[in-house]
Amino acid sequence: MKKLINNPESVVKEMIEGLLAAHPNYLRKLENINVIVRKDAPVEGKVGLVSGGGSGHEPAHAGYVGYGMLDAACPGEVFTSPTPDQMYEAIKAVNSGKGVLLIIKNYTGDVMNFEMAREMAQAEGIEVDQVIVNDDVAVENSTWTQGRRGIAGTVFVHKIAGAKAQEGASLKEVKRVAEKVIANVRSMGMALTPCTVPAAGKPSFTLQEDEMEIGIGIHGEPGTHREKIKHVDEIVEHLMDKIINDLPYKSGDEVAVMINGMGGTPLMELYIANRKVAEILKEKDIKVYKTYVGEFMTSLEMSGFSITLLKLDEELKALLDAKADTPAFKQL
Amino acid sequence: MVITKEDVLKVIDKIVEVIRENKEYLTELDSAIGDADHGINMDRGFEAVKQKLATIPENSDIGTILKTVGMTLVSTVGGASGPLYGTAFMRAGQAVQGKTELTEEDVVKIFEAALQGIKDRGKAQAGDKTMIDSIEPAYKALKESLENNIALPEALKRAVNAAKEGMEYTKNISARKGRASYLGERSIGHIDPGATSSYLMIKALADVINLL
């Protein structure tokens, strides 16, 4: 394992220290617990938005704490859900009396831990509601499984629910737009290389030099299948085919596009991928309202990417365009 | 047979030790079908349990001890195992609230409460390729053995064997819960890490009681 770290056991702690040193005007940390909140939390008259998940997905989620997006993020250990006491402290710290919305990615651990935290906060009389993001089309939904995973589409939920909350909307209204995003957002990813959890010291799976993993999750967990590597245009065609047919996105629709690097992918390659995404959408007469290319929800040093489409209406467009000012996402 | 508070603390020490010894093995199992952190998270949690138990009042009853274990696991393990094992120990503690000694029936109650806690929290059932696949057969074997007047040490041995069979059975089925469920059929052929850590804990309990 070759990493820019001091000690595998202290990566989360030291990352947070560096994050706070970089963004003192945006963020502060609660005492004695790994919870990052807006510097001015709780914001008077505003619904508090709390998200969180394992670390290793930077800039998610702490990078999205700030004006017009999240009020708090709970970073867990690497690829491990944060704990209920972190979430509970986050809820209390951002509650201004208007209630708190939890934005949860659909993983067994995250859902259970947030559920315990919600029970604890509700017992104290705090109004708490939640949405569960499950944008990954790679995993087929079934009553027998946990259902689909939450991946990069979560950032659109942060942005749009965050904008609605910033307007001073009620918890019910903020939840409504968050669910509207969830209903209209779909993603799928792939990887060229695995990633190594620092404390584990070795890659969580192996791929041969000429192989790729399709439908990869954001935790180095294997995807739906493995095949010989192809040209990026063919890979994009496959992912787009799955995504477009899932919602489905139709001729005349307007979408926001996110091309998300998994942590070890050059921006050059992400733009090459986006070239094909744009071409496919044009062919299908689906209008691109806005495109985001970069690293939004990474998986340590994994090389690969995901594509996210969000179908927009006038309300979502306005909220997507609303001002956001956070360390990792700025909308002027 | 009577199990004292000191015996309970010995069992917990043994669990800490066994989880430490199997840290890498559990992580390896998890890397095949999950996200390669089960051993790491469990070890972090039980190390915290060890430190926390050193600080609780001398006169704490067994219920309080088990609840402390549960709450410590919830706040240190994370992932899915934290709330699941945390709930299991907290419910077990509630089941023997105020007691400073345990009878055979209390041990059954502990198993029953822990199993129900995991089912409630995880909404899983036997056959989903989870920790339940070890714990449920162990609970049934223990209960049945005691009902047939088999002594606790032997009954626990039978529970361990049932847990082991259950754990090994997880190799043949596909996961319906947790991250492994995303693999569907591809999870067949791998033992479930949660079922394995549950088996190890039940074995630690039986080993300690058999030495008393």
Interface residues (C-beta under 8 A of the other chain):
Chain A: G54 G76 E77 V78 F79 T80 S81 P82 T83 P84 D85 Y107 T108 G109 M112 N113 E115 M116 V139 W144 T145 Q146 R149 V197 A199 A200 S204 F205 G217 H219 G220 E221 P222
Chain B: T27 S31 G34 D35 A36 D37 I40 N41 R44 V74 S75 T76 V77 G78 G79 A80 S81 G82 P83 L84 R121 G122 A175 R176 K177 G178 R179 S181 Y182 L183 G184 R186
